[in-house]
Amino acid sequence: MTIKVLIVDDSALIRSVMSEIVNSQPDMEVVATAPDPLVARELIKRHNPDVLTLDVEMPKMDGLDFLEKLMRLRPMPVLMVSSLTERGSEITMRALELGAVDFVTKPKISIQTGMREYTELIAEKIRAASRARVKARTLQPAPASGQLAALRSPLISSEKLIIIGASTGGTEAIREFLMQMPSDCPGILIAQHMPEGFTSSFAKRLDSLCKISVCESQGNERVLPGHAYIAPGHSHLLLARSGANYMTRLDQGPPVNRHRPSVDVLFRSAAEAAGKNAVGVILTGMGKDGAAGMLDLRNAGAHNFAQDEASCVVFGMPREAIAIGAAHEVGPLQALPRMVLDHLASQGSRALRV
């Protein structure tokens, strides 16, 4: 089945280049283009597209205002086209909160040349968006997610670690997971597929919402309870040991599974450095990055959790991990934080009995 795409951008050049990219793919076609949201609104009614690509900053109606109305009145898969600026990254984070499936960035170099180099990435993200589970969203956090009770066990908090990997749909899944974490939870390391320039805004947004402290990792940090460290968009994040302490390490080696940061790289480093003291969590995402690394975690004695299909935006990475036997438990996103903390609490009780 051909994926019908509507392109909304105030730049005639971007509309032209995006149309060329989409129409070059055998499984998708541009059904229409629009220079602003007002025109787009009528074209949505006329063509009923499968995926909408939307410029973050638009004339006549702000892109966020349009997205908010769209996701409330006619939820559909939206792929944001964002600029690599601080303002662009902040707006993009808000768009993902509102329900946009994913985003691509406009290249810094020649738009025409740069966008054509992105052909494979854009096509892949449109395919993922067409398969995404989209629900009506608002900027209000889900009230059902409340913060979970404290662990009240220094041994668990200092000895154990939570290692998280995600991709498409992951920014909101990570937000929901972290917002439930109590202030004494074990240290958390996170690899989310995201370009350089966006991970800082992502971390700052989470830090303002969560009880725990959230930061973009700078490397060589001691991993502390009640803190989460997000891989920067330019580097792989690794876990290492330094004496009795866990430390973060950054590595700018080549992409793994076409990604840097890569979930496999993080999981494998945690398998080596933490072994049975790690808890692996794989969330919504396109592709298979993280599946093999999660199996390494399991083989090293870690206990692993995967998000279930019904609650994933894209059931790719968790499906691959489940298929190769890397996950011990599978559950809906809203239940995963409790499942993880219950497992950690049971480990603490067992240690005390021993």
C-alpha positions as CSV (number, residue, x, y, z in Angstrom):
1,M,0.0,0.0,0.0
2,T,1.3,3.4,-0.9
3,I,1.9,5.9,1.9
4,K,0.2,9.2,1.2
5,V,2.2,12.2,2.4
6,L,1.2,15.8,2.9
7,I,4.1,18.3,3.2
8,V,3.6,21.5,5.1
9,D,6.4,24.1,4.9
10,D,6.6,27.8,4.2
11,S,9.8,27.3,2.1
12,A,9.1,26.5,-1.5
13,L,12.5,24.9,-1.7
14,I,11.9,22.6,1.2
15,R,8.6,21.6,-0.2
16,S,10.2,20.8,-3.6
17,V,13.1,18.8,-2.1
18,M,10.9,16.9,0.3
19,S,8.6,16.1,-2.5
20,E,11.5,14.8,-4.6
21,I,12.7,12.6,-1.7
22,V,9.3,11.2,-1.0
23,N,8.3,10.6,-4.6
24,S,11.6,8.8,-5.3
25,Q,10.5,6.0,-2.9
26,P,8.5,3.1,-4.4
27,D,6.1,2.9,-1.4
28,M,5.1,6.5,-0.9
29,E,3.9,9.6,-2.7
30,V,3.2,13.2,-2.0
31,V,-0.5,13.8,-2.4
32,A,-0.2,17.6,-1.8
33,T,2.0,20.4,-0.4
34,A,1.0,23.4,1.7
35,P,2.8,26.7,2.5
36,D,1.0,27.1,5.8
37,P,-1.4,25.4,8.3
38,L,-4.5,27.1,7.0
39,V,-4.0,25.6,3.5
40,A,-3.0,22.3,5.1
41,R,-6.2,22.1,7.0
42,E,-8.2,22.0,3.8
43,L,-5.8,19.6,2.1
44,I,-6.1,17.1,5.0
45,K,-9.8,17.0,4.5
46,R,-9.5,16.5,0.8
47,H,-6.6,13.9,0.7
48,N,-6.8,12.1,4.0
49,P,-3.0,11.6,4.1
50,D,-1.3,8.8,6.1
51,V,1.6,11.1,7.2
52,L,2.0,14.8,7.6
53,T,5.4,16.5,7.6
54,L,5.2,19.8,9.4
55,D,7.7,22.7,9.7
56,V,8.2,23.7,13.3
57,E,8.0,27.4,12.7
58,M,5.2,28.4,10.3
59,P,3.5,31.6,9.2
60,K,-0.2,32.5,9.8
61,M,-0.6,29.9,12.5
62,D,2.2,28.7,14.8
63,G,3.2,25.1,14.1
64,L,2.6,24.1,17.7
65,D,-0.9,25.6,17.7
66,F,-1.7,23.8,14.5
67,L,-0.3,20.5,15.9
68,E,-2.3,20.9,19.1
69,K,-5.5,21.4,17.3
70,L,-4.8,18.5,14.8
71,M,-3.9,16.0,17.5
72,R,-7.0,17.0,19.5
73,L,-9.5,16.9,16.6
74,R,-8.0,14.6,14.0
75,P,-5.0,12.6,15.4
76,M,-2.6,11.5,12.7
77,P,1.1,10.7,12.3
78,V,3.1,13.9,12.1
79,L,6.8,14.1,11.3
80,M,8.3,17.5,12.4
81,V,10.9,19.3,10.2
82,S,13.1,21.2,12.6
83,S,15.9,23.7,12.5
84,L,19.2,23.0,14.4
85,T,18.8,26.0,16.7
86,E,18.1,26.3,20.4
87,R,14.6,27.6,19.7
88,G,14.1,24.9,17.1
89,S,15.0,22.2,19.6
90,E,12.8,23.6,22.3
91,I,9.8,23.8,20.0
92,T,10.5,20.3,18.7
93,M,10.4,18.9,22.3
94,R,7.1,20.6,22.8
95,A,5.8,19.1,19.5
96,L,6.8,15.6,20.6
97,E,4.9,16.2,23.9
98,L,1.8,17.1,21.8
99,G,2.0,13.9,19.9
100,A,4.3,14.3,16.9
101,V,5.8,10.9,16.1
102,D,9.3,12.0,15.3
103,F,11.4,14.8,13.7
104,V,14.1,15.4,11.1
105,T,16.4,18.4,11.1
106,K,17.1,20.8,8.2
107,P,20.8,20.5,7.4
108,K,23.1,23.4,8.1
109,I,24.8,23.2,4.7
110,S,23.1,23.7,1.4
111,I,19.4,22.8,2.0
112,Q,19.0,21.1,-1.4
113,T,22.2,19.1,-1.1
114,G,21.8,18.3,2.6
115,M,18.2,17.2,2.3
116,R,19.0,14.8,-0.5
117,E,21.7,13.3,1.6
118,Y,19.0,12.7,4.2
119,T,16.8,10.7,1.7
120,E,17.2,7.4,3.4
121,L,16.6,8.8,6.9
122,I,13.5,10.8,5.9
123,A,12.0,7.8,4.0
124,E,12.6,5.5,7.0
125,K,11.0,8.0,9.4
126,I,8.0,8.4,7.2
127,R,7.6,4.6,7.0
128,A,7.8,4.4,10.8
129,A,5.4,7.3,11.2
130,S,2.9,5.6,8.9
131,R,2.9,2.5,11.2
132,A,2.8,4.5,14.5
133,R,0.0,4.3,17.0
134,V,-1.2,7.9,17.4
135,K,-3.5,9.1,20.1
136,A,-5.0,12.4,20.9
137,R,-2.6,14.4,23.1
138,T,-2.3,17.6,25.0
139,L,0.6,19.3,26.8
140,Q,-0.9,18.2,30.2
141,P,1.0,15.3,31.8
142,A,-1.0,12.2,32.3
143,P,-2.4,12.5,35.8
144,A,-2.4,8.7,36.3
145,S,1.4,8.5,36.2
146,G,2.1,9.9,39.8
147,Q,5.5,9.4,41.4
148,L,6.1,6.1,43.0
149,A,7.0,5.5,46.6
150,A,10.7,5.8,47.7
151,L,12.8,2.6,47.8
152,R,14.1,3.4,51.2
153,S,17.1,1.1,50.7
154,P,20.5,2.7,50.3
155,L,22.0,-0.6,49.2
156,I,19.6,-0.8,46.2
157,S,20.1,2.8,45.3
158,S,23.9,2.8,45.3
159,E,24.6,-0.7,43.9
160,K,21.9,-1.1,41.2
161,L,21.6,0.8,37.9
162,I,18.7,1.3,35.4
163,I,19.8,1.3,31.8
164,I,17.3,2.6,29.2
165,G,17.2,2.6,25.4
166,A,14.6,4.1,23.1
167,S,14.1,5.6,19.6
168,T,10.9,6.7,17.8
169,G,8.3,7.7,20.4
170,G,11.0,7.5,23.1
171,T,11.1,11.1,24.3
172,E,7.6,10.8,25.7
173,A,8.1,7.3,26.9
174,I,11.2,8.3,28.8
175,R,9.4,11.3,30.2
176,E,6.6,9.1,31.5
177,F,9.0,6.6,33.0
178,L,11.3,9.1,34.7
179,M,8.4,11.2,36.1
180,Q,7.4,8.1,38.2
181,M,10.9,7.6,39.6
182,P,11.4,8.4,43.3
183,S,14.2,10.7,44.4
184,D,16.2,7.7,45.8
185,C,16.0,5.5,42.7
186,P,19.2,4.0,41.4
187,G,21.3,5.9,38.9
188,I,19.9,5.8,35.3
189,L,21.7,5.9,32.0
190,I,19.7,6.6,28.8
191,A,20.4,6.3,25.1
192,Q,17.7,7.9,23.0
193,H,18.2,8.3,19.3
194,M,18.4,12.0,18.8
195,P,20.6,14.4,16.9
196,E,23.2,16.7,18.5
197,G,21.7,19.9,19.7
198,F,18.4,18.3,20.8
199,T,19.6,16.1,23.7
200,S,20.4,19.2,25.9
201,S,16.9,20.6,25.5
202,F,15.5,17.2,26.1
203,A,17.5,16.8,29.4
204,K,16.6,20.3,30.6
205,R,12.9,19.6,29.9
206,L,13.0,16.4,31.9
207,D,14.9,17.9,34.7
208,S,12.2,20.6,35.1
209,L,9.4,17.9,35.3
210,C,11.0,15.1,37.3
211,K,11.7,14.6,41.0
212,I,15.1,13.1,40.1
213,S,17.9,15.2,38.5
214,V,18.3,14.8,34.8
215,C,21.2,16.0,32.7
216,E,22.9,15.5,29.3
217,S,26.0,13.5,30.1
218,Q,29.3,15.3,29.9
219,G,31.4,12.1,30.4
220,N,33.5,11.1,33.4
221,E,30.6,11.7,35.9
222,R,30.1,9.6,38.9
223,V,26.7,7.9,38.5
224,L,24.7,8.9,41.6
225,P,21.3,7.6,42.9
226,G,18.4,9.9,42.0
227,H,20.2,11.1,38.8
228,A,19.6,10.3,35.1
229,Y,22.3,10.8,32.5
230,I,21.2,11.1,28.8
231,A,23.6,10.3,26.0
232,P,24.5,13.5,24.0
233,G,23.6,13.4,20.4
234,H,27.2,13.4,19.3
235,S,28.5,10.5,21.3
236,H,27.9,6.9,22.5
237,L,27.3,6.8,26.2
238,L,29.0,4.0,28.1
239,L,29.1,2.8,31.7
240,A,32.5,2.1,33.4
241,R,33.8,1.2,36.8
242,S,36.4,3.3,38.7
243,G,37.1,1.5,42.0
244,A,33.9,1.3,43.9
245,N,32.1,3.9,41.7
246,Y,30.2,3.7,38.4
247,M,31.2,6.4,35.9
248,T,29.9,7.7,32.6
249,R,32.1,7.6,29.5
250,L,31.6,9.2,26.1
251,D,32.9,7.8,22.9
252,Q,32.7,9.3,19.4
253,G,33.4,6.1,17.6
254,P,31.5,5.2,14.4
255,P,27.7,4.8,14.5
256,V,26.4,1.3,15.5
257,N,23.3,0.1,13.8
258,R,23.5,3.5,12.1
259,H,23.1,5.3,15.4
260,R,25.3,7.4,17.6
261,P,24.3,7.2,20.4
262,S,23.6,3.6,20.1
263,V,21.5,1.6,22.6
264,D,23.6,-1.6,21.9
265,V,26.8,0.3,22.9
266,L,25.3,1.4,26.2
267,F,23.8,-2.0,27.0
268,R,27.0,-3.8,26.3
269,S,29.1,-1.5,28.4
270,A,26.6,-2.0,31.3
271,A,26.7,-5.8,30.8
272,E,30.5,-5.6,31.2
273,A,30.7,-3.0,34.0
274,A,27.6,-3.8,36.1
275,G,26.4,-7.3,35.1
276,K,23.7,-8.5,37.6
277,N,23.5,-5.1,39.2
278,A,22.0,-3.6,36.0
279,V,18.3,-3.5,35.0
280,G,17.8,-3.1,31.3
281,V,14.7,-1.3,29.9
282,I,14.0,-1.1,26.2
283,L,11.2,1.2,25.0
284,T,9.4,2.2,21.8
285,G,11.6,2.6,18.8
286,M,12.2,1.8,15.2
287,G,14.7,-0.9,14.1
288,K,16.6,-3.3,16.2
289,D,19.3,-1.3,18.1
290,G,19.5,-2.5,21.6
291,A,18.2,-6.0,21.1
292,A,21.6,-7.7,20.9
293,G,23.0,-5.5,23.7
294,M,20.1,-6.4,25.9
295,L,20.8,-10.1,25.3
296,D,24.4,-9.4,26.5
297,L,22.9,-7.8,29.6
298,R,20.8,-10.9,30.3
299,N,23.7,-13.2,29.8
300,A,25.7,-11.1,32.3
301,G,23.0,-11.6,34.9
302,A,20.9,-8.4,34.5
303,H,17.1,-8.4,34.6
304,N,15.4,-6.9,31.6
305,F,12.1,-5.3,30.8
306,A,10.5,-4.5,27.4
307,Q,7.6,-2.2,26.6
308,D,4.6,-4.1,25.2
309,E,3.3,-3.6,21.6
310,A,0.0,-1.9,22.6
311,S,1.7,1.0,24.4
312,C,4.6,1.5,21.9
313,V,4.4,4.2,19.3
314,V,6.6,1.9,17.1
315,F,7.0,-1.7,18.2
316,G,10.4,-2.3,16.7
317,M,13.2,-2.4,19.2
318,P,11.2,-4.1,22.0
319,R,9.9,-6.6,19.5
320,E,13.4,-7.5,18.4
321,A,14.6,-7.9,22.0
322,I,11.6,-10.0,22.9
323,A,12.1,-12.2,19.8
324,I,15.7,-13.2,20.7
325,G,14.8,-13.9,24.4
326,A,16.6,-10.8,25.8
327,A,13.6,-9.6,27.9
328,H,12.6,-11.3,31.2
329,E,9.3,-9.3,31.5
330,V,7.1,-7.3,29.1
331,G,4.6,-4.7,30.2
332,P,2.8,-1.5,29.2
333,L,4.7,1.8,29.6
334,Q,2.7,3.1,32.5
335,A,3.4,-0.1,34.5
336,L,7.1,-0.5,33.7
337,P,8.4,1.9,36.4
338,R,6.5,0.0,39.1
339,M,7.7,-3.3,37.6
340,V,11.3,-2.2,37.7
341,L,11.1,-0.9,41.2
342,D,9.3,-4.0,42.5
343,H,12.1,-6.1,41.0
344,L,14.7,-3.9,42.7
345,A,12.9,-4.1,46.0
346,S,12.7,-7.9,45.8
347,Q,16.5,-8.0,45.1
348,G,17.1,-5.8,48.2
349,S,14.9,-8.1,50.4
350,R,16.8,-11.1,49.2
351,A,20.1,-9.5,49.9
352,L,19.0,-8.6,53.4
353,R,17.9,-12.2,54.1
354,V,21.2,-13.6,52.9
